[in-house]
Amino acid sequence: MPIGQVLDETVKRDRTQVQELRMPVIANRRRFLYASVLCMIALALASTIFWQMTMIVPHVRATFDGQNAYGHVIAQMEFGPRVTGTEGNRKAGDYIADQLRQAGWSVEFQEFTYRGTLARNIIGRANIGIGTIIILGAHYDTRRWADEDPTYFQAPVPGANDGASGVAVLLELAQVLNLGEVRHEIWLAFFDAEDNGGIEGWDWIVGSTYMADTLSVQPQAMILVDMIGDADQQIYFDANSDRALSQKVWAVAAELGYGAHFIPEVRWRMIDDHIPFARLGIPAIDIIDFQYPYWHTTADTADKVSAGSLERVGQTLQVFLETSE
């Protein structure tokens, strides 16, 4: 074979070997590029889904714990009846103030005298000076007479649901509320002298009336929680509550999957601690489960209160506050 032909054949053979060597490298590069593109697409889709979830379902951030709230119910019950002017009432108020301070909230007492009896509202404040004010309220006193009890109608009401449940929700909120996401100054108001209306000349909602009458600011909203711990929880609209604000709160509950418990229908017309604020033109609502068979009886005890019911209300309020404009 001529030398030139040998050289040509050698070159062809070398080129073929090089191409054969390059082919797997090119294939690997292509596979790498395809995998990279697929990863980028997957990451983009995941980011989009996560963004949509955080926008549409804000409750993924809720940390309110119903069992912790139930612990506050038990703690209040250990003080016995918390009738305005009694030692049990004073101890319950001190407990509330201590819990607020431990959570980093500032505490103010509003002391006043009603029909010769010393009473005391307690206000916890956070995010002071940030945005408009939203007040969340609950009464911590209990009724002197269980006048709905056919047997023990002059015995004191234990007040596990009617009193302690609302307080428990607010105290757990004080611990878990992400104030960095809240665009408002928040007040947690604990009212005294709410629950002895019709007994020996007493009126209802005395403590909340005193607080509303002494306000020097105009809050954006007032939300009351009362009797919300019933295991058979059914929370309806109150006809004396601001409809637009009620709809916003009930919509949050529905997003959280609590539509069976927060029912957007009017069932009650309540005279409760939200009324004095509503009279001032403040949008005010009452979150209350008034369909409670142990109301104003000696059977209103801690075994009637459900941690799950406390959690539904607490998580709804937490998400509402952390997402409200």
Number of C-alpha atoms within 10 A of each C-alpha: 5 6 8 9 10 11 11 11 12 12 12 12 12 12 12 12 12 11 12 11 11 12 12 11 12 11 11 12 12 12 12 12 12 12 12 12 12 12 12 12 12 12 12 12 12 12 12 11 12 12 12 12 13 12 11 11 14 17 22 11 13 18 18 25 20 22 15 17 27 25 14 23 27 18 15 28 19 12 16 18 23 29 26 24 18 14 14 20 24 18 16 22 22 13 16 23 22 14 17 25 15 11 18 14 22 16 18 13 14 15 13 15 11 15 9 8 11 14 23 22 21 25 24 26 20 21 17 14 10 12 14 16 22 21 21 23 26 30 29 31 32 29 25 21 21 24 19 16 17 10 11 14 16 15 17 20 30 29 32 27 28 32 31 33 32 31 29 30 32 27 21 27 22 26 18 16 22 16 15 9 12 21 18 24 19 26 24 26 27 27 29 31 31 25 29 20 15 9 13 8 9 15 14 18 22 21 28 26 19 20 19 19 12 10 11 8 9 14 21 16 19 26 26 23 28 25 27 30 33 29 15 15 23 18 27 22 25 23 15 18 24 21 16 11 16 20 14 13 21 24 19 23 24 17 14 18 13 16 16 12 19 25 17 19 12 14 15 17 12 17 13 22 29 29 24 21 24 18 12 14 14 17 22 29 30 28 23 26 25 20 16 20 11 19 19 24 24 22 17 22 19 20 12 15 25 21 19 18 21 29 23 23 25 29 25 23 25 24 26 20 20 20 15 11 10
